[in-house]
Amino acid sequence: MARCFIPVQPLSRDGFAPYGDVIDAGGPESFPTNGGAAHRFHRLGVADCGAEGGAALLSIFRVLHAGLPLRVKMMERHPLSSQAFIPLAGQRFVVIVAPAQCRPDPEMLRAFVTDGRQGVNYHRATWHHPLVALDGGDFLVVDRDGPGPDFNQDYEEVFLSGDVLIDMRAVEAALSTLSPTSSQEQNR
């Protein structure tokens, strides 16, 4: 197989809809709450973790900065549940996905770049690459805890053949269309 570069675009609700939900304060529904002391951005995604006796579980992943270009060798999915990643300190990351229907084909892979204020919630069984952090740090993870001996009860992975890449120039081009996070603005 020849070298394959995955298309990269800024993360948006419409572009990401086939794969999951975008979690940010630009959600479709919001309203004041707590006597006006807070503003709720409502129904940004649904933690779909209840299949076969499962329950939603909150964890933190501490992720190192990923080097680019990135060779994409493996994709994973969770056939019984959704899985969400939310940056806790404005970390930008690259989201690599493929449709849930069948084994991922390198030509069907898509990549999205977050602005540091966005998280994602993968729909059940959506193929995705492990977290690719452009800025290392902590991410809140919402996924499934279920009966069984270990985590592998809701986990599948496949290895890709060929030379499948995320190109740094494509990531930089997508980033240039996004506004910087507040933490990045403070460092300027």
C-alpha positions in Angstrom: 0.0 0.0 0.0 1.2 3.5 -0.8 1.6 6.2 1.7 -1.8 7.5 2.9 -2.2 10.9 4.5 -5.3 11.3 6.7 -7.4 14.5 5.9 -7.3 16.9 8.9 -9.9 19.6 9.7 -10.9 21.7 12.7 -13.3 19.9 15.0 -16.9 21.0 14.5 -20.3 19.6 15.5 -21.4 19.0 11.9 -18.1 17.4 10.8 -17.9 15.1 13.8 -21.6 14.2 14.0 -21.2 10.7 12.3 -18.6 9.7 15.0 -19.8 11.4 18.2 -20.5 14.6 20.1 -18.4 17.7 20.5 -18.3 18.8 24.2 -17.9 22.5 24.6 -19.7 25.7 25.7 -21.1 26.2 22.2 -23.7 23.5 22.7 -27.2 23.8 21.2 -29.0 24.4 24.5 -28.0 26.5 27.5 -29.7 28.3 30.4 -28.9 30.0 33.7 -29.1 27.8 36.8 -28.3 28.0 40.6 -30.1 31.3 41.0 -28.1 32.8 38.2 -24.7 32.0 39.6 -24.0 29.5 36.8 -24.8 28.9 33.2 -25.5 25.3 32.1 -24.6 24.1 28.7 -27.0 21.2 28.5 -27.0 17.8 26.8 -23.6 18.1 25.1 -23.4 14.3 24.8 -24.8 11.1 26.4 -22.6 8.7 28.3 -23.9 5.4 26.6 -22.4 3.0 29.1 -25.4 0.9 30.4 -25.2 -2.1 28.0 -24.9 -5.5 29.7 -24.9 -4.1 33.2 -22.3 -1.4 32.7 -22.2 2.0 34.3 -20.5 5.3 33.5 -17.0 5.6 35.0 -14.9 8.8 35.5 -11.1 8.6 35.1 -8.2 10.9 34.4 -5.7 10.1 31.7 -2.3 11.9 32.0 -1.1 12.1 28.4 2.3 13.0 27.0 2.7 15.3 24.0 2.6 13.4 20.8 5.2 13.8 18.2 4.2 14.5 14.6 4.2 13.3 11.9 2.3 10.4 13.5 2.2 7.0 12.0 -1.3 5.5 12.6 -0.8 1.8 13.2 -3.8 0.9 15.3 -7.4 1.8 15.9 -9.6 0.8 18.8 -13.3 0.8 19.6 -15.7 0.1 22.5 -18.6 -2.0 21.1 -20.7 -1.7 24.3 -20.2 2.0 25.1 -19.4 5.6 24.3 -16.1 7.1 25.4 -15.5 10.8 26.2 -12.2 12.8 26.5 -12.3 16.3 27.9 -9.1 18.4 28.4 -8.7 19.7 31.9 -6.3 22.6 31.2 -6.8 23.7 27.6 -4.9 20.9 25.9 -5.3 20.7 22.1 -5.5 17.2 20.7 -6.0 15.4 17.4 -9.0 13.1 17.1 -8.7 10.2 14.5 -11.8 8.3 13.7 -13.4 5.9 11.2 -17.0 4.7 10.8 -18.3 2.1 13.2 -19.7 -0.3 10.6 -16.7 -2.4 9.7 -12.9 -2.8 10.0 -11.3 0.6 9.5 -9.9 1.3 6.0 -7.1 3.8 5.9 -8.9 5.7 3.2 -11.9 6.2 5.5 -10.0 7.6 8.4 -10.6 11.3 9.3 -8.8 13.6 11.7 -10.0 16.6 13.6 -8.0 19.1 15.6 -9.5 20.6 18.8 -9.0 24.1 20.0 -8.2 23.2 23.7 -11.7 24.1 24.9 -13.4 21.1 23.1 -13.8 17.5 24.2 -15.3 14.6 22.3 -17.7 11.8 23.1 -17.2 8.9 20.7 -20.5 7.1 19.9 -20.6 3.4 20.7 -18.4 1.3 18.5 -16.8 4.2 16.7 -13.3 3.3 15.6 -10.7 5.8 17.0 -7.0 6.2 17.6 -5.7 6.5 21.2 -5.5 10.0 22.4 -3.0 12.2 20.4 -2.2 15.2 22.6 -0.7 18.3 21.0 -0.3 19.6 24.5 0.4 17.1 27.2 -1.7 17.0 30.4 -4.7 15.6 32.1 -7.9 14.6 30.4 -11.2 13.6 32.1 -12.4 10.3 30.6 -15.9 9.1 30.8 -16.3 5.4 29.7 -17.8 2.1 30.8 -17.2 0.1 33.9 -18.9 -3.3 33.6 -19.0 -6.8 35.0 -16.2 -9.1 34.0 -12.6 -9.8 34.9 -11.0 -6.8 33.2 -11.3 -3.8 30.9 -11.0 -5.9 27.7 -14.7 -6.8 27.9 -15.6 -3.6 26.0 -12.5 -3.2 23.8 -11.4 -4.2 20.3 -8.4 -3.1 18.4 -7.2 -3.6 14.8 -3.8 -3.0 13.3 -3.6 -1.1 10.0 -1.4 -2.1 7.1 0.6 0.4 5.0 2.0 3.8 5.8 -0.9 5.8 7.3 0.2 9.3 8.5 -1.0 12.5 10.1 1.1 15.3 8.6 2.2 18.2 10.8 1.5 20.7 8.0 -2.1 19.6 7.9 -2.5 19.9 11.7 -0.9 23.4 11.6 -3.2 24.5 8.8 -6.3 23.3 10.8 -4.9 24.9 14.0 -4.5 28.2 12.2 -8.2 28.4 11.7 -9.0 28.0 15.4 -8.9 30.7 18.0 -6.2 30.1 20.7 -7.2 28.8 24.1 -7.1 31.2 27.0 -4.0 29.5 28.4 -2.2 30.0 25.2 -3.3 33.6 25.0 -1.8 34.2 28.5 1.5 32.8 27.3 1.8 35.3 24.4 
